[in-house]
């Protein structure tokens, strides 16, 4: 496929037309937020944002595999002390478009700077909205498990009879737990809150996110060899994360300078990874050869 492992310069709503239906395993992107990045992306008014985005998400829906996932990193603007509603409106319109709004992750920015505002506190989180085409999609939860924590060293030593059955909530909420399920576990599934520092170096881009952010979702929703698309690739961070994890990538951006920047980053990385790729190919060849000789 000619589009794989390429940085394409242009409007993603147009450029994606060259991609076949159902060809992408994961879309991870952070588009320009409303009224921001005016010098690089022109700035989209909040009132115009949904209509600007929907032709693009229509193409995302077409190229995404039925088992694939779309992760949208986005956050509302505050204008004159009031939050904009364009993200909420976008979610509703995308559902009408055919998307399932499956989950919402929160990126907690651990190193957000302190500040003072007259009617609110500092922003230290952003949304990561998960959309799917169908309710059954590929998800590899074991790839993002976290340590169980020190609490298990004392809490799980001596279990009561109640700890060894599903103990329903005493307030009638419908929730319950079986504490014995955690015995012997070193790792557990994470929450939908991701605690991660922001990118301190801007990678010559006005809104670069840390490589660890797309990496987490690439691990969760894809396997080696799968194709990851970022239709607002910027400095190439999503493609870098995908390539380092043995996935393929497609990057698109309307800004030619960013396309060149992403290509430079990726060409250097591909040269670094080349010895590994060659070694794995040689091992595959030798294994196949020895099998044939039998």
C-alpha positions in Angstrom: 0.0 0.0 0.0 1.6 3.2 -1.2 0.1 5.4 1.5 1.7 3.4 4.4 4.7 4.9 6.2 4.2 8.2 4.4 3.8 11.9 5.5 1.2 13.4 3.2 0.9 17.2 2.9 -2.6 18.5 2.4 -6.1 18.7 3.9 -6.9 15.3 5.4 -10.5 15.5 4.2 -9.2 15.5 0.7 -6.0 13.4 1.0 -7.8 10.6 2.8 -9.8 9.9 -0.4 -6.9 8.0 -1.8 -7.0 5.5 1.1 -9.2 2.4 0.7 -12.2 1.7 2.9 -11.5 -0.1 6.2 -7.7 0.2 6.0 -6.7 1.8 9.3 -6.5 0.2 12.7 -6.1 3.2 14.9 -6.7 7.0 14.4 -5.0 9.1 17.1 -4.9 12.8 16.6 -5.1 16.2 18.2 -6.6 18.8 15.8 -6.2 22.5 16.2 -8.6 23.6 18.9 -11.0 26.4 18.2 -9.5 29.9 18.0 -6.0 28.5 18.6 -2.9 28.1 16.4 -3.9 31.0 14.1 -0.4 31.4 12.8 -0.1 27.8 11.7 -3.6 26.6 11.1 -5.6 29.8 10.6 -7.8 29.4 13.7 -11.3 28.0 13.5 -14.1 29.9 15.2 -16.0 27.9 17.9 -19.3 28.5 16.0 -17.7 27.0 12.8 -15.7 24.2 14.4 -18.3 21.3 14.1 -19.0 22.0 10.4 -15.2 22.3 9.8 -14.5 18.9 11.4 -17.4 16.7 10.2 -16.2 16.3 6.6 -12.9 15.1 8.1 -14.5 12.7 10.6 -16.7 11.3 7.7 -13.5 10.2 6.0 -12.1 8.9 9.3 -15.2 6.7 9.6 -14.7 5.4 6.1 -11.1 4.4 6.4 -11.2 3.0 9.9 -11.5 -0.8 10.1 -14.7 -2.2 11.8 -12.5 -3.3 14.6 -10.5 -0.1 14.8 -10.6 2.9 17.2 -10.5 6.7 16.9 -9.0 8.7 19.7 -9.6 12.4 19.6 -7.5 14.7 21.9 -9.4 17.9 22.3 -10.4 20.6 24.9 -12.9 23.4 25.0 -11.8 27.1 25.0 -12.7 29.5 27.8 -14.0 32.8 26.3 -15.0 35.7 28.6 -15.1 33.3 31.6 -17.4 30.7 30.0 -16.6 27.3 28.5 -17.4 26.8 24.8 -19.8 24.0 23.9 -18.2 23.0 20.6 -16.8 19.8 21.8 -20.1 18.6 23.2 -21.8 19.6 20.0 -19.2 17.8 18.0 -19.8 14.6 19.9 -23.5 14.7 19.3 -23.1 15.4 15.6 -20.5 12.6 15.2 -23.0 10.2 16.8 -25.5 11.3 14.1 -22.7 10.6 11.5 -22.5 7.0 12.6 -19.9 7.0 15.3 -20.2 5.3 18.7 -18.9 7.4 21.5 -17.4 4.5 23.5 -15.3 6.1 26.2 -13.7 9.2 27.5 -10.2 9.2 28.8 -8.7 12.1 30.8 -5.1 13.2 30.4 -4.0 14.6 33.7 -1.1 16.9 33.0 1.1 16.3 36.0 3.4 19.4 35.4 0.8 22.0 34.6 1.9 25.5 35.7 0.2 27.3 38.5 -1.7 30.5 37.8 -4.5 32.8 38.9 -7.8 33.6 37.2 -10.7 35.6 38.5 -13.4 32.8 38.1 -11.6 29.4 37.6 -8.6 27.3 38.5 -5.7 26.2 36.2 -6.4 23.7 33.5 -4.5 20.4 34.2 -6.4 18.0 32.1 -7.6 17.3 28.5 -10.1 15.0 26.9 -9.3 12.0 24.9 -12.5 10.9 23.3 -12.8 7.3 22.1 -15.1 6.6 19.1 -15.7 3.3 17.3 -17.7 2.0 14.3 -18.9 -1.1 16.2 -19.3 -2.2 19.8 -16.8 -5.0 19.2 -13.3 -3.6 18.6 -9.8 -4.7 19.2 -8.5 -3.8 22.6 -5.3 -5.3 24.2 -5.8 -4.3 27.9 -2.9 -6.4 29.1 -0.4 -4.1 27.3 -1.1 -1.1 29.6 -1.5 -2.8 32.9 0.0 -1.1 36.0 1.5 -2.3 39.3 -1.1 -3.4 41.8 0.4 -1.1 44.4 1.7 -1.4 48.0 -1.8 -1.6 49.4 -2.0 -5.3 48.5 0.9 -6.2 50.8 -1.3 -5.6 53.9 -4.9 -5.7 52.6 -4.6 -9.1 51.0 -2.7 -10.9 53.8 -5.7 -12.1 55.8 -9.1 -12.1 54.0 -12.4 -12.3 55.7 -15.3 -14.4 54.5 -16.8 -11.3 53.0 -13.6 -10.6 51.1 -13.9 -13.9 49.3 -17.3 -13.3 47.7 -18.8 -10.5 45.7 -19.7 -7.9 48.4 -22.5 -5.7 47.1 -22.4 -2.0 48.0 -24.2 -1.2 51.3 -25.7 2.0 49.8 -27.5 0.1 47.0 -25.5 1.6 44.2 -25.3 -1.8 42.3 -21.5 -1.8 42.6 -19.7 -4.6 44.3 -16.2 -6.2 44.6 -14.5 -9.5 45.4 -11.3 -8.6 47.2 -9.9 -12.1 46.7 -9.7 -11.5 42.9 -6.5 -9.4 43.6 -4.6 -12.2 45.5 -1.4 -13.1 43.7 -1.6 -10.3 41.1 1.4 -8.1 40.4 -0.4 -5.9 37.8 -4.0 -4.6 37.4 -5.9 -2.8 34.7 -5.5 1.0 34.7 -8.2 3.6 35.1 -9.4 5.9 32.4 -7.3 8.7 33.9 -3.8 8.9 32.4 -1.3 10.7 34.6 1.4 12.1 32.3 3.6 15.2 32.0 3.3 17.6 29.1 6.0 17.9 26.4 8.6 20.3 27.8 10.3 20.7 24.4 8.0 22.0 21.6 9.6 19.9 18.9 9.4 23.0 16.7 5.6 22.7 16.9 3.2 25.0 18.8 1.2 22.1 20.4 3.3 19.0 20.7 2.2 16.3 23.0 4.6 13.8 24.7 5.4 10.6 22.8 4.1 8.6 25.7 0.6 9.8 25.1 0.0 8.2 21.6 2.3 5.3 22.6 -0.2 4.3 25.4 -3.1 4.2 23.0 -1.1 2.5 20.3 -0.3 -0.3 22.8 -3.9 -0.5 23.9 -5.6 -0.7 20.5 -3.1 -2.1 18.0 -0.6 -5.0 17.5 2.7 -4.9 15.6 2.2 -4.3 11.9 -1.1 -2.5 12.3 -1.6 0.9 10.7 -1.9 4.1 12.8 -3.2 7.3 11.2 -2.7 10.8 12.5 -4.6 13.2 10.1 -3.1 16.3 12.0 0.4 14.9 12.3 2.2 18.1 13.2 5.8 17.4 14.1 5.2 13.6 13.7 4.9 12.5 17.3 2.2 9.9 16.7 4.1 8.4 13.8 7.3 8.2 15.9 5.4 6.4 18.6 3.9 4.0 16.1 7.2 3.2 14.4 9.0 2.6 17.7 6.4 0.0 18.6 6.7 -1.8 15.3 3.5 -0.4 13.8 3.0 1.3 10.4 1.9 4.9 10.1 0.1 7.4 7.9 0.6 11.1 8.7 -1.2 14.1 7.1 -0.9 17.8 7.8 -1.9 20.9 5.9 1.2 22.8 7.0 4.1 22.0 4.7 6.8 23.0 7.2 5.4 20.5 9.7 5.3 17.8 7.0 9.0 18.4 6.4 9.7 18.4 10.1 7.9 15.1 10.6 9.7 13.5 7.6 13.1 14.6 9.1 12.3 13.1 12.5 11.0 9.8 11.0 13.9 9.4 8.6 16.4 9.6 11.4 14.4 7.1 13.5 14.0 4.7 10.6 17.8 4.7 10.2 18.2 3.9 13.9 15.7 1.1 13.6 17.2 -0.3 10.4 19.7 -2.7 12.0 16.9 -4.2 14.1 14.7 -4.6 11.0 17.5 -6.2 9.0 18.4 -8.6 11.9 14.8 -9.7 12.2 14.5 -10.2 8.5 17.7 -12.3 8.5 16.5 -14.4 11.4 13.2 -15.0 9.6 15.1 -16.0 6.4 17.4 -18.4 8.3 14.5 -20.0 10.1 12.5 -20.4 6.9 15.6 -21.8 5.2 16.3 -24.4 7.9 12.6 -25.4 7.8 12.8 -26.0 4.1 16.1 -28.0 4.4 14.2 -30.5 6.5 
